[in-house]
Amino acid sequence: MFGIETLTEQNRPKSETIEAEIRIGSRSIHFSAQITHQPVQPYEMLSLFQNITDKVIEIGIDEVVAKGKQISCRSGCGACCSQLVPVSRAEAFALIGLVDAMPSTKQAEVRARFSQSMERLHDVGLLDELDRAIIDGDKDKLRAVGLAYFNLNLPCPFLENQSCSIHPDRPLSCREFLVVSDPAFCAKPDPETVESVVLPKHVSAVLYAMCDPKNHTGKGFLPLIQILTNATSLQNDQSPPEPAIDLLNRFLKKLAG
């Protein structure tokens, strides 16, 4: 499928370049990538998943522009960066590594922001509500908790000077959130005033499903603000690695489904 079946044959080289094309909505996206045949974890292929996400977003932006509208998101507009951001387990693992690799002073600052926000969530009792909503898979409750979280005005720990300090590595859900309405409305999210870009596919949801360790709905993601708290469990609960080409095939099948 997707023009890459031959890569499942025996006696393959350690890695090779694959070319693939997949239909998304009314458009097709093409990509190439150097794929190893060694067993890997999903986070090791995150750059490829990010690249595909960006291509899907381009389709959404093109459709918006065709309607005479423009993306209003700009550098320095960080209102949306106080939202409750979901990240896949793969992204969480990669972001933890990103924090660990920061210079000591910078790392201490970022870890302090995570800690302060977690303490605030604990103090107002929102952590328990959030955990229950995720376990129950209650989308309405998650939306309500998300709004309560936003109202606490807890900026993302990676936000600096109203801009993302990890922009090239930002989560897929952050990439996918774009608006065409006045950015001022984002300070008080309301579907009546905030007009989001409708994408033909949300790659983030595909990655959540892939990262679900036991195929339990909703267990393949967690709130970004909880990644450091859950670092040990994320490490211990990793699924067995699988050949990269198999992982990619599984990803593309879910994306096309």
C-alpha positions in Angstrom: 0.0 0.0 0.0 1.0 3.6 -0.6 3.7 2.4 -3.1 6.0 1.1 -0.4 5.1 -2.6 -0.2 8.5 -3.7 -1.6 10.2 -2.4 1.6 8.8 -5.3 3.5 10.9 -7.8 1.6 13.7 -9.8 3.2 17.4 -8.9 3.0 16.8 -5.2 2.9 19.6 -2.7 3.5 19.8 -1.0 6.9 18.0 2.0 5.5 16.8 3.4 2.3 14.9 6.4 0.9 11.1 5.9 0.4 8.8 7.9 -1.8 5.1 7.9 -0.9 1.9 9.7 -1.8 -1.3 9.7 0.1 -4.7 11.2 -0.6 -6.0 13.7 2.0 -9.4 15.1 1.3 -9.4 16.3 -2.3 -5.6 16.6 -2.5 -2.6 14.4 -2.4 0.5 14.9 -0.4 3.9 13.5 -1.4 6.9 13.0 0.8 10.2 11.2 0.8 12.1 10.0 3.9 15.2 8.0 4.8 13.8 5.0 6.7 15.8 2.6 8.8 14.8 -1.1 8.9 15.9 -1.3 12.5 13.3 -1.4 15.3 12.4 2.0 16.5 9.9 3.8 18.8 7.4 6.3 17.5 9.2 9.2 19.0 12.2 8.4 16.8 10.1 9.1 13.7 8.5 12.2 15.0 10.3 14.5 12.6 8.6 12.6 9.7 5.2 12.8 11.4 5.7 16.6 11.9 6.6 17.0 8.2 3.4 15.2 7.1 1.4 17.2 9.6 2.8 20.4 8.1 1.8 19.2 4.6 -1.8 18.5 5.7 -1.9 22.0 7.3 -0.8 23.5 4.0 -3.9 22.0 2.4 -6.1 23.6 5.1 -4.4 27.0 4.6 -4.8 26.8 0.8 -8.5 26.1 1.2 -8.8 29.1 3.6 -6.9 31.4 1.2 -9.1 30.2 -1.7 -12.1 31.6 0.2 -10.5 35.0 0.5 -9.4 34.6 4.2 -6.0 34.8 5.8 -4.4 33.1 8.8 -4.2 35.7 11.6 -1.8 33.8 13.8 1.5 35.8 14.2 4.7 35.5 16.2 4.2 37.3 19.5 0.5 36.4 19.8 0.6 33.8 22.6 -3.0 33.8 23.8 -3.6 30.2 22.6 -0.5 29.1 24.5 -2.5 29.1 27.7 -4.7 26.3 26.5 -4.6 22.7 27.8 -2.4 21.2 25.1 -2.7 17.4 24.4 0.5 15.6 23.3 1.0 12.1 22.1 3.1 9.8 24.3 5.7 9.9 21.5 5.8 13.7 21.6 5.9 13.7 25.4 8.9 11.4 25.4 10.7 13.7 22.8 9.8 16.9 24.8 11.2 15.4 28.0 14.5 14.7 26.1 14.4 18.3 24.8 14.2 19.6 28.4 16.9 17.2 29.6 19.2 18.5 26.9 18.8 22.2 27.8 21.6 24.1 29.5 21.3 23.8 33.3 20.1 27.4 33.9 17.5 27.2 31.1 16.4 23.7 32.1 15.9 24.9 35.7 13.7 27.8 34.6 11.5 25.5 32.4 11.2 22.9 35.1 10.2 25.5 37.6 7.4 26.7 35.2 6.1 23.2 34.9 6.2 22.7 38.7 4.4 26.0 39.4 1.6 25.2 37.0 1.2 21.7 38.4 1.0 23.1 41.9 -1.7 25.6 40.8 -3.7 22.8 39.2 -3.5 20.8 42.3 -4.5 23.7 44.5 -7.7 24.3 42.6 -8.5 20.6 42.3 -8.4 20.5 38.5 -5.8 17.7 38.3 -8.3 15.1 39.6 -11.0 16.3 37.2 -8.6 16.2 34.3 -7.4 12.7 35.1 -11.0 11.4 35.5 -12.1 13.0 32.2 -9.1 11.3 30.3 -9.7 7.9 31.9 -13.5 8.1 31.2 -12.9 9.4 27.6 -15.5 12.1 28.4 -15.0 14.7 25.6 -17.6 17.1 27.1 -15.8 17.0 30.5 -12.5 17.5 28.8 -13.8 20.6 27.1 -15.1 21.9 30.4 -11.7 21.2 32.1 -9.9 22.7 29.2 -11.9 26.0 29.6 -11.3 26.0 33.3 -7.6 25.5 32.7 -7.5 28.4 30.2 -9.2 30.7 32.7 -6.4 30.0 35.2 -4.0 31.8 32.8 -1.2 29.3 33.0 1.1 29.9 30.0 2.9 27.0 28.4 6.2 26.4 30.2 7.9 26.8 26.8 6.3 30.2 26.1 8.8 33.1 26.3 8.1 36.7 25.3 4.7 35.6 23.9 6.5 33.3 21.5 7.1 29.5 21.4 10.7 28.8 22.5 10.6 25.3 20.9 8.7 26.2 17.7 10.4 23.7 15.4 9.6 20.9 18.0 6.1 22.2 19.0 3.4 19.5 19.4 1.2 18.5 16.5 -1.9 19.9 18.2 -0.2 23.3 18.4 0.6 23.2 14.7 -2.9 22.3 13.8 -4.5 25.2 15.8 -4.8 28.1 13.4 -7.4 30.9 13.2 -8.6 33.4 10.6 -10.5 35.6 13.1 -9.2 38.6 15.0 -6.3 37.3 17.3 -7.8 39.5 20.1 -10.7 37.1 20.3 -8.3 34.2 21.3 -7.9 35.8 24.7 -11.4 34.6 25.5 -12.1 31.5 23.3 -15.7 31.4 22.1 -16.8 29.4 19.0 -19.0 32.4 18.2 -16.0 34.7 17.7 -12.9 32.5 17.2 -12.9 30.9 13.7 -10.5 28.0 13.5 -9.1 26.6 10.3 -10.8 23.3 9.4 -8.2 20.7 8.4 -9.0 17.7 6.2 -7.3 15.5 8.8 -5.9 15.9 12.3 -2.6 14.0 12.3 -2.3 14.5 16.0 -5.3 12.2 16.5 -3.7 9.5 14.4 -0.5 9.7 16.5 -2.6 9.5 19.7 -4.2 6.3 18.5 -0.8 4.8 17.5 0.7 5.6 20.9 -2.1 4.0 22.8 -0.2 1.2 24.6 -3.2 -1.2 24.9 -5.6 0.3 22.3 -7.6 2.0 25.0 -9.3 5.1 23.6 -7.8 8.2 25.0 -4.7 6.6 26.6 -2.3 7.5 23.8 -2.0 11.2 24.9 -1.6 13.3 28.0 -1.6 17.0 28.8 1.7 18.7 27.9 1.8 20.2 31.4 2.0 16.7 32.9 4.9 15.3 30.8 7.6 15.8 33.4 5.5 14.4 36.2 4.9 11.3 34.1 8.4 10.9 32.8 9.1 7.6 34.6 5.8 6.0 33.7 6.3 7.1 30.0 9.7 5.4 30.0 8.3 2.2 31.7 5.2 1.9 29.5 6.8 2.1 26.1 5.6 -0.4 23.6 8.2 -2.8 22.1 10.0 -1.2 19.2 9.1 -2.2 15.7 10.6 -1.9 12.3 10.4 1.7 11.1 8.8 0.7 7.8 6.0 -1.2 9.7 5.4 1.8 11.9 5.2 4.1 8.9 2.8 1.7 7.1 0.6 1.6 10.2 0.6 5.4 10.5 -0.3 5.9 6.8 -3.1 3.4 7.0 -4.6 5.2 10.0 -4.1 8.5 8.3 -5.9 7.3 5.1 -8.7 5.6 7.1 
